[in-house]
Amino acid sequence: MANDIKRGEAILSLKPDSTFILRDNVLEWLDSEQTKPTESEIDAEIIKLQAEYDSKEYARKRKAKYDALNQFELISDDAINGTTTHKDAIVAIKAAHPKP
């Protein structure tokens, strides 16, 4: 599940609510309130944001599996039948996609 952090995302992370135009990777700074970030600051922020995104891959995989479950029905069935189907499904998902 790849996600490449874009320069615009990095700039907004560094300088929230800033005003700029990014065209063909050329940054035109329009903000008179904030200073323009340097290329090295932008590059470092891209690396930081990508690392943060990559570190949460397990959570995105878990969420996709959780969303595929009909959890309310499983919980209800477990309450009626005295089973642990819902709990077992959650434990299996967590085991398949462990938190680092």
Chimera marker file (.cmm) of the C-alpha trace (Angstrom):
<marker_set name="trace">
<marker id="1" x="0.000" y="0.000" z="0.000" r="1" g="1" b="0" radius="0.5"/>
<marker id="2" x="2.385" y="2.667" z="-1.205" r="1" g="1" b="0" radius="0.5"/>
<marker id="3" x="1.906" y="6.345" z="-0.642" r="1" g="1" b="0" radius="0.5"/>
<marker id="4" x="4.445" y="8.835" z="-1.893" r="1" g="1" b="0" radius="0.5"/>
<marker id="5" x="4.410" y="12.000" z="0.161" r="1" g="1" b="0" radius="0.5"/>
<marker id="6" x="4.177" y="14.951" z="-2.209" r="1" g="1" b="0" radius="0.5"/>
<marker id="7" x="6.067" y="18.225" z="-1.918" r="1" g="1" b="0" radius="0.5"/>
<marker id="8" x="2.843" y="20.159" z="-1.362" r="1" g="1" b="0" radius="0.5"/>
<marker id="9" x="1.957" y="17.945" z="1.621" r="1" g="1" b="0" radius="0.5"/>
<marker id="10" x="5.401" y="18.515" z="3.092" r="1" g="1" b="0" radius="0.5"/>
<marker id="11" x="5.194" y="22.275" z="2.598" r="1" g="1" b="0" radius="0.5"/>
<marker id="12" x="1.782" y="22.427" z="4.281" r="1" g="1" b="0" radius="0.5"/>
<marker id="13" x="3.089" y="20.305" z="7.119" r="1" g="1" b="0" radius="0.5"/>
<marker id="14" x="5.982" y="22.706" z="7.624" r="1" g="1" b="0" radius="0.5"/>
<marker id="15" x="3.991" y="25.879" z="7.018" r="1" g="1" b="0" radius="0.5"/>
<marker id="16" x="0.289" y="25.282" z="7.769" r="1" g="1" b="0" radius="0.5"/>
<marker id="17" x="-2.127" y="27.673" z="6.076" r="1" g="1" b="0" radius="0.5"/>
<marker id="18" x="0.631" y="29.037" z="3.858" r="1" g="1" b="0" radius="0.5"/>
<marker id="19" x="-0.014" y="30.443" z="0.406" r="1" g="1" b="0" radius="0.5"/>
<marker id="20" x="2.039" y="29.130" z="-2.476" r="1" g="1" b="0" radius="0.5"/>
<marker id="21" x="1.905" y="27.732" z="-5.977" r="1" g="1" b="0" radius="0.5"/>
<marker id="22" x="3.696" y="24.511" z="-6.819" r="1" g="1" b="0" radius="0.5"/>
<marker id="23" x="3.941" y="23.996" z="-10.558" r="1" g="1" b="0" radius="0.5"/>
<marker id="24" x="6.188" y="21.332" z="-12.086" r="1" g="1" b="0" radius="0.5"/>
<marker id="25" x="7.976" y="21.064" z="-8.713" r="1" g="1" b="0" radius="0.5"/>
<marker id="26" x="8.822" y="24.781" z="-8.795" r="1" g="1" b="0" radius="0.5"/>
<marker id="27" x="7.714" y="26.556" z="-5.632" r="1" g="1" b="0" radius="0.5"/>
<marker id="28" x="6.413" y="30.100" z="-5.914" r="1" g="1" b="0" radius="0.5"/>
<marker id="29" x="5.998" y="31.501" z="-2.412" r="1" g="1" b="0" radius="0.5"/>
<marker id="30" x="3.075" y="33.909" z="-2.048" r="1" g="1" b="0" radius="0.5"/>
<marker id="31" x="2.839" y="34.025" z="1.738" r="1" g="1" b="0" radius="0.5"/>
<marker id="32" x="3.864" y="37.289" z="3.378" r="1" g="1" b="0" radius="0.5"/>
<marker id="33" x="3.265" y="35.960" z="6.912" r="1" g="1" b="0" radius="0.5"/>
<marker id="34" x="5.493" y="32.874" z="6.835" r="1" g="1" b="0" radius="0.5"/>
<marker id="35" x="8.991" y="32.389" z="5.508" r="1" g="1" b="0" radius="0.5"/>
<marker id="36" x="9.546" y="30.124" z="2.532" r="1" g="1" b="0" radius="0.5"/>
<marker id="37" x="10.894" y="26.710" z="3.552" r="1" g="1" b="0" radius="0.5"/>
<marker id="38" x="14.263" y="25.683" z="2.142" r="1" g="1" b="0" radius="0.5"/>
<marker id="39" x="14.627" y="22.744" z="-0.223" r="1" g="1" b="0" radius="0.5"/>
<marker id="40" x="16.447" y="20.790" z="2.477" r="1" g="1" b="0" radius="0.5"/>
<marker id="41" x="13.622" y="21.478" z="4.961" r="1" g="1" b="0" radius="0.5"/>
<marker id="42" x="11.070" y="20.243" z="2.419" r="1" g="1" b="0" radius="0.5"/>
<marker id="43" x="13.129" y="17.138" z="1.607" r="1" g="1" b="0" radius="0.5"/>
<marker id="44" x="13.561" y="16.338" z="5.322" r="1" g="1" b="0" radius="0.5"/>
<marker id="45" x="9.822" y="16.790" z="5.903" r="1" g="1" b="0" radius="0.5"/>
<marker id="46" x="9.006" y="14.427" z="3.018" r="1" g="1" b="0" radius="0.5"/>
<marker id="47" x="11.251" y="11.786" z="4.608" r="1" g="1" b="0" radius="0.5"/>
<marker id="48" x="9.660" y="12.336" z="8.036" r="1" g="1" b="0" radius="0.5"/>
<marker id="49" x="6.087" y="12.194" z="6.727" r="1" g="1" b="0" radius="0.5"/>
<marker id="50" x="6.831" y="9.089" z="4.636" r="1" g="1" b="0" radius="0.5"/>
<marker id="51" x="8.323" y="7.343" z="7.680" r="1" g="1" b="0" radius="0.5"/>
<marker id="52" x="5.240" y="8.217" z="9.743" r="1" g="1" b="0" radius="0.5"/>
<marker id="53" x="2.964" y="6.891" z="6.987" r="1" g="1" b="0" radius="0.5"/>
<marker id="54" x="4.985" y="3.691" z="6.590" r="1" g="1" b="0" radius="0.5"/>
<marker id="55" x="5.008" y="3.048" z="10.357" r="1" g="1" b="0" radius="0.5"/>
<marker id="56" x="1.202" y="2.849" z="10.376" r="1" g="1" b="0" radius="0.5"/>
<marker id="57" x="0.858" y="0.232" z="7.643" r="1" g="1" b="0" radius="0.5"/>
<marker id="58" x="-0.227" y="-2.408" z="10.169" r="1" g="1" b="0" radius="0.5"/>
<marker id="59" x="-3.099" y="-0.142" z="11.289" r="1" g="1" b="0" radius="0.5"/>
<marker id="60" x="-4.319" y="0.405" z="7.723" r="1" g="1" b="0" radius="0.5"/>
<marker id="61" x="-4.267" y="-3.357" z="7.093" r="1" g="1" b="0" radius="0.5"/>
<marker id="62" x="-6.115" y="-4.044" z="10.344" r="1" g="1" b="0" radius="0.5"/>
<marker id="63" x="-8.750" y="-1.430" z="9.533" r="1" g="1" b="0" radius="0.5"/>
<marker id="64" x="-9.432" y="-2.993" z="6.150" r="1" g="1" b="0" radius="0.5"/>
<marker id="65" x="-9.988" y="-6.366" z="7.819" r="1" g="1" b="0" radius="0.5"/>
<marker id="66" x="-12.105" y="-4.870" z="10.628" r="1" g="1" b="0" radius="0.5"/>
<marker id="67" x="-14.255" y="-3.088" z="8.062" r="1" g="1" b="0" radius="0.5"/>
<marker id="68" x="-14.867" y="-6.394" z="6.289" r="1" g="1" b="0" radius="0.5"/>
<marker id="69" x="-16.308" y="-7.931" z="9.461" r="1" g="1" b="0" radius="0.5"/>
<marker id="70" x="-19.966" y="-7.606" z="10.298" r="1" g="1" b="0" radius="0.5"/>
<marker id="71" x="-19.020" y="-6.748" z="13.876" r="1" g="1" b="0" radius="0.5"/>
<marker id="72" x="-22.455" y="-5.905" z="15.257" r="1" g="1" b="0" radius="0.5"/>
<marker id="73" x="-23.843" y="-9.191" z="14.015" r="1" g="1" b="0" radius="0.5"/>
<marker id="74" x="-20.881" y="-11.126" z="15.399" r="1" g="1" b="0" radius="0.5"/>
<marker id="75" x="-21.224" y="-9.434" z="18.804" r="1" g="1" b="0" radius="0.5"/>
<marker id="76" x="-24.961" y="-10.074" z="18.867" r="1" g="1" b="0" radius="0.5"/>
<marker id="77" x="-24.551" y="-13.713" z="17.837" r="1" g="1" b="0" radius="0.5"/>
<marker id="78" x="-21.863" y="-14.190" z="20.487" r="1" g="1" b="0" radius="0.5"/>
<marker id="79" x="-24.169" y="-12.751" z="23.179" r="1" g="1" b="0" radius="0.5"/>
<marker id="80" x="-27.039" y="-15.010" z="22.119" r="1" g="1" b="0" radius="0.5"/>
<marker id="81" x="-24.976" y="-18.164" z="21.552" r="1" g="1" b="0" radius="0.5"/>
<marker id="82" x="-22.346" y="-17.742" z="24.264" r="1" g="1" b="0" radius="0.5"/>
<marker id="83" x="-19.571" y="-17.863" z="21.666" r="1" g="1" b="0" radius="0.5"/>
<marker id="84" x="-16.440" y="-15.769" z="21.119" r="1" g="1" b="0" radius="0.5"/>
<marker id="85" x="-16.500" y="-15.464" z="17.335" r="1" g="1" b="0" radius="0.5"/>
<marker id="86" x="-16.080" y="-11.675" z="17.346" r="1" g="1" b="0" radius="0.5"/>
<marker id="87" x="-13.245" y="-11.709" z="19.875" r="1" g="1" b="0" radius="0.5"/>
<marker id="88" x="-11.531" y="-14.546" z="17.980" r="1" g="1" b="0" radius="0.5"/>
<marker id="89" x="-11.781" y="-12.626" z="14.689" r="1" g="1" b="0" radius="0.5"/>
<marker id="90" x="-10.241" y="-9.500" z="16.250" r="1" g="1" b="0" radius="0.5"/>
<marker id="91" x="-7.411" y="-11.513" z="17.832" r="1" g="1" b="0" radius="0.5"/>
<marker id="92" x="-6.712" y="-13.204" z="14.478" r="1" g="1" b="0" radius="0.5"/>
<marker id="93" x="-6.562" y="-9.861" z="12.656" r="1" g="1" b="0" radius="0.5"/>
<marker id="94" x="-4.180" y="-8.444" z="15.252" r="1" g="1" b="0" radius="0.5"/>
<marker id="95" x="-1.999" y="-11.561" z="15.016" r="1" g="1" b="0" radius="0.5"/>
<marker id="96" x="-1.903" y="-11.332" z="11.215" r="1" g="1" b="0" radius="0.5"/>
<marker id="97" x="-0.988" y="-7.629" z="11.299" r="1" g="1" b="0" radius="0.5"/>
<marker id="98" x="1.011" y="-7.061" z="14.505" r="1" g="1" b="0" radius="0.5"/>
<marker id="99" x="1.910" y="-3.646" z="15.792" r="1" g="1" b="0" radius="0.5"/>
<marker id="100" x="5.658" y="-3.139" z="15.356" r="1" g="1" b="0" radius="0.5"/>
<link id1="1" id2="2" r="1" g="1" b="0" radius="0.2"/>
<link id1="2" id2="3" r="1" g="1" b="0" radius="0.2"/>
<link id1="3" id2="4" r="1" g="1" b="0" radius="0.2"/>
<link id1="4" id2="5" r="1" g="1" b="0" radius="0.2"/>
<link id1="5" id2="6" r="1" g="1" b="0" radius="0.2"/>
<link id1="6" id2="7" r="1" g="1" b="0" radius="0.2"/>
<link id1="7" id2="8" r="1" g="1" b="0" radius="0.2"/>
<link id1="8" id2="9" r="1" g="1" b="0" radius="0.2"/>
<link id1="9" id2="10" r="1" g="1" b="0" radius="0.2"/>
<link id1="10" id2="11" r="1" g="1" b="0" radius="0.2"/>
<link id1="11" id2="12" r="1" g="1" b="0" radius="0.2"/>
<link id1="12" id2="13" r="1" g="1" b="0" radius="0.2"/>
<link id1="13" id2="14" r="1" g="1" b="0" radius="0.2"/>
<link id1="14" id2="15" r="1" g="1" b="0" radius="0.2"/>
<link id1="15" id2="16" r="1" g="1" b="0" radius="0.2"/>
<link id1="16" id2="17" r="1" g="1" b="0" radius="0.2"/>
<link id1="17" id2="18" r="1" g="1" b="0" radius="0.2"/>
<link id1="18" id2="19" r="1" g="1" b="0" radius="0.2"/>
<link id1="19" id2="20" r="1" g="1" b="0" radius="0.2"/>
<link id1="20" id2="21" r="1" g="1" b="0" radius="0.2"/>
<link id1="21" id2="22" r="1" g="1" b="0" radius="0.2"/>
<link id1="22" id2="23" r="1" g="1" b="0" radius="0.2"/>
<link id1="23" id2="24" r="1" g="1" b="0" radius="0.2"/>
<link id1="24" id2="25" r="1" g="1" b="0" radius="0.2"/>
<link id1="25" id2="26" r="1" g="1" b="0" radius="0.2"/>
<link id1="26" id2="27" r="1" g="1" b="0" radius="0.2"/>
<link id1="27" id2="28" r="1" g="1" b="0" radius="0.2"/>
<link id1="28" id2="29" r="1" g="1" b="0" radius="0.2"/>
<link id1="29" id2="30" r="1" g="1" b="0" radius="0.2"/>
<link id1="30" id2="31" r="1" g="1" b="0" radius="0.2"/>
<link id1="31" id2="32" r="1" g="1" b="0" radius="0.2"/>
<link id1="32" id2="33" r="1" g="1" b="0" radius="0.2"/>
<link id1="33" id2="34" r="1" g="1" b="0" radius="0.2"/>
<link id1="34" id2="35" r="1" g="1" b="0" radius="0.2"/>
<link id1="35" id2="36" r="1" g="1" b="0" radius="0.2"/>
<link id1="36" id2="37" r="1" g="1" b="0" radius="0.2"/>
<link id1="37" id2="38" r="1" g="1" b="0" radius="0.2"/>
<link id1="38" id2="39" r="1" g="1" b="0" radius="0.2"/>
<link id1="39" id2="40" r="1" g="1" b="0" radius="0.2"/>
<link id1="40" id2="41" r="1" g="1" b="0" radius="0.2"/>
<link id1="41" id2="42" r="1" g="1" b="0" radius="0.2"/>
<link id1="42" id2="43" r="1" g="1" b="0" radius="0.2"/>
<link id1="43" id2="44" r="1" g="1" b="0" radius="0.2"/>
<link id1="44" id2="45" r="1" g="1" b="0" radius="0.2"/>
<link id1="45" id2="46" r="1" g="1" b="0" radius="0.2"/>
<link id1="46" id2="47" r="1" g="1" b="0" radius="0.2"/>
<link id1="47" id2="48" r="1" g="1" b="0" radius="0.2"/>
<link id1="48" id2="49" r="1" g="1" b="0" radius="0.2"/>
<link id1="49" id2="50" r="1" g="1" b="0" radius="0.2"/>
<link id1="50" id2="51" r="1" g="1" b="0" radius="0.2"/>
<link id1="51" id2="52" r="1" g="1" b="0" radius="0.2"/>
<link id1="52" id2="53" r="1" g="1" b="0" radius="0.2"/>
<link id1="53" id2="54" r="1" g="1" b="0" radius="0.2"/>
<link id1="54" id2="55" r="1" g="1" b="0" radius="0.2"/>
<link id1="55" id2="56" r="1" g="1" b="0" radius="0.2"/>
<link id1="56" id2="57" r="1" g="1" b="0" radius="0.2"/>
<link id1="57" id2="58" r="1" g="1" b="0" radius="0.2"/>
<link id1="58" id2="59" r="1" g="1" b="0" radius="0.2"/>
<link id1="59" id2="60" r="1" g="1" b="0" radius="0.2"/>
<link id1="60" id2="61" r="1" g="1" b="0" radius="0.2"/>
<link id1="61" id2="62" r="1" g="1" b="0" radius="0.2"/>
<link id1="62" id2="63" r="1" g="1" b="0" radius="0.2"/>
<link id1="63" id2="64" r="1" g="1" b="0" radius="0.2"/>
<link id1="64" id2="65" r="1" g="1" b="0" radius="0.2"/>
<link id1="65" id2="66" r="1" g="1" b="0" radius="0.2"/>
<link id1="66" id2="67" r="1" g="1" b="0" radius="0.2"/>
<link id1="67" id2="68" r="1" g="1" b="0" radius="0.2"/>
<link id1="68" id2="69" r="1" g="1" b="0" radius="0.2"/>
<link id1="69" id2="70" r="1" g="1" b="0" radius="0.2"/>
<link id1="70" id2="71" r="1" g="1" b="0" radius="0.2"/>
<link id1="71" id2="72" r="1" g="1" b="0" radius="0.2"/>
<link id1="72" id2="73" r="1" g="1" b="0" radius="0.2"/>
<link id1="73" id2="74" r="1" g="1" b="0" radius="0.2"/>
<link id1="74" id2="75" r="1" g="1" b="0" radius="0.2"/>
<link id1="75" id2="76" r="1" g="1" b="0" radius="0.2"/>
<link id1="76" id2="77" r="1" g="1" b="0" radius="0.2"/>
<link id1="77" id2="78" r="1" g="1" b="0" radius="0.2"/>
<link id1="78" id2="79" r="1" g="1" b="0" radius="0.2"/>
<link id1="79" id2="80" r="1" g="1" b="0" radius="0.2"/>
<link id1="80" id2="81" r="1" g="1" b="0" radius="0.2"/>
<link id1="81" id2="82" r="1" g="1" b="0" radius="0.2"/>
<link id1="82" id2="83" r="1" g="1" b="0" radius="0.2"/>
<link id1="83" id2="84" r="1" g="1" b="0" radius="0.2"/>
<link id1="84" id2="85" r="1" g="1" b="0" radius="0.2"/>
<link id1="85" id2="86" r="1" g="1" b="0" radius="0.2"/>
<link id1="86" id2="87" r="1" g="1" b="0" radius="0.2"/>
<link id1="87" id2="88" r="1" g="1" b="0" radius="0.2"/>
<link id1="88" id2="89" r="1" g="1" b="0" radius="0.2"/>
<link id1="89" id2="90" r="1" g="1" b="0" radius="0.2"/>
<link id1="90" id2="91" r="1" g="1" b="0" radius="0.2"/>
<link id1="91" id2="92" r="1" g="1" b="0" radius="0.2"/>
<link id1="92" id2="93" r="1" g="1" b="0" radius="0.2"/>
<link id1="93" id2="94" r="1" g="1" b="0" radius="0.2"/>
<link id1="94" id2="95" r="1" g="1" b="0" radius="0.2"/>
<link id1="95" id2="96" r="1" g="1" b="0" radius="0.2"/>
<link id1="96" id2="97" r="1" g="1" b="0" radius="0.2"/>
<link id1="97" id2="98" r="1" g="1" b="0" radius="0.2"/>
<link id1="98" id2="99" r="1" g="1" b="0" radius="0.2"/>
<link id1="99" id2="100" r="1" g="1" b="0" radius="0.2"/>
</marker_set>
